[in-house]
């Protein structure tokens, strides 16, 4: 077999592996799709195509094919899975395809491992894992992130109203945000934190107005105390401690800091024992910083 024919056969064999690896996005585990012998065969194809002397070294073409494989996976698999979804179903499906995309990239990266090493050594391309991450962020996250934020905020709002939710979705989404962020890792998390602070401020402004009308000053303070405890416990499950602290400060500001004069008037109208009232206020203040 001529060398050119051999290279053509290797490229054809690799193409079969690329088509097969995309099935991981449908939920097929890599261990069920490839034997170790098949895995090594695809690696050997890339190796052979990369070590040829010029002009037969196909490293550039292979790198282009790697990029194309990522684009094909996103446009024909990932985006259709997410199309027309919103709320909890969007968040759940996004986390599913993100998990499968990472698994696909890991497998594909194994095929292209020699190319990855060669590009890194020659500084001709970013590491292939970074290329795959950037591709997902640029093709998927840029357009979808606002909807994902809204979906997560909706879950948090439902949780605050004591509606049953799947809190593991918030944990998974927070992990994704911490791992990603375009040019700066964690930037997505910072963006979400900002939106959550704004949403929390609006939410507890409404709660404060409703509770002041519905509860006595003593019951109001007790409800604030329970609320701060609940918020701390729930938010700590999926946010950084620093984020939890910021949010508790917002909650305390809206429920206590901005209602002080109204609470004093309610206290006077109810002839509430001042010592007991101040004790309750102190307990809430301590919760907001603890």
Secondary structure by P-SEA (a helix, b strand, c coil): ccaaaaaaaaaaaaaaaaaaaacccccccccccccaaaaaaaaaaaaaaaaccccccaaaaaaaaaaaaaaaaaaacccccccccccaaaaaaaaaaaaaaaaaaaaaaaaaaaaaaaaaaacccccaaaaaaaaaaaacccccaaaaaaaaaaaaaaaaacccccaaaaaaaaaaaaaccccccaaaaaaaaaaaaaaaaaaaaaaaaaaaacccaaaaaaaaaaaaaaaaaaaaacccaaaaaaaaaaaaaaacccaaaaaaaaaaaacccaaaaaaaaaaaaaaaac
